[in-house]
Amino acid sequence: MAGGRFPYPKHVWSPSGGWWTQPTNWKSNTAFAVGISATIVAAAWKYSAENEERHSRPKGWIPSQIWAKEFRDGEVYGKK
């Protein structure tokens, strides 16, 4: 049996917001956090793709061959 809301200690602090929390701006906060995270991931991805360097030829196809400058320029799999 679930019951209603009950009295709870007001002096207890919780990082998740405590009992029955529903911040009024949770949607905008979530969108902001997702946007910042996506920006950081995109910057890291771009830096990684521009600076990726393999010291030996891959034995097979690897996904980074799609975006890595090393493979686009034909340095590893260039025309012979």
Backbone hydrogen bonds, N-H to C=O, Kabsch-Sander energy under -0.5 kcal/mol:
donor,donor_aa,acceptor,acceptor_aa,energy
12,V,9,P,-0.8
17,G,14,S,-1.5
21,T,18,G,-0.7
26,W,23,P,-1.1
29,N,25,N,-2.2
30,T,26,W,-2.2
31,A,27,K,-2.4
32,F,28,S,-2.3
33,A,29,N,-2.4
34,V,30,T,-2.5
35,G,31,A,-2.3
36,I,32,F,-2.5
37,S,33,A,-2.3
38,A,34,V,-2.6
39,T,35,G,-2.0
40,I,36,I,-2.2
41,V,37,S,-2.5
42,A,38,A,-2.4
43,A,39,T,-2.1
44,A,40,I,-2.4
45,W,41,V,-2.6
46,K,42,A,-2.5
47,Y,43,A,-2.3
48,S,44,A,-2.6
49,A,45,W,-2.7
50,E,46,K,-2.1
51,N,47,Y,-1.6
52,E,48,S,-0.9
65,Q,62,I,-2.0
66,I,63,P,-2.0
68,A,64,S,-2.6
69,K,49,A,-1.5
71,F,68,A,-0.7
72,R,68,A,-1.8
73,D,69,K,-2.4
74,G,71,F,-0.6
75,E,70,E,-1.5
76,V,70,E,-0.7
78,G,74,G,-0.5
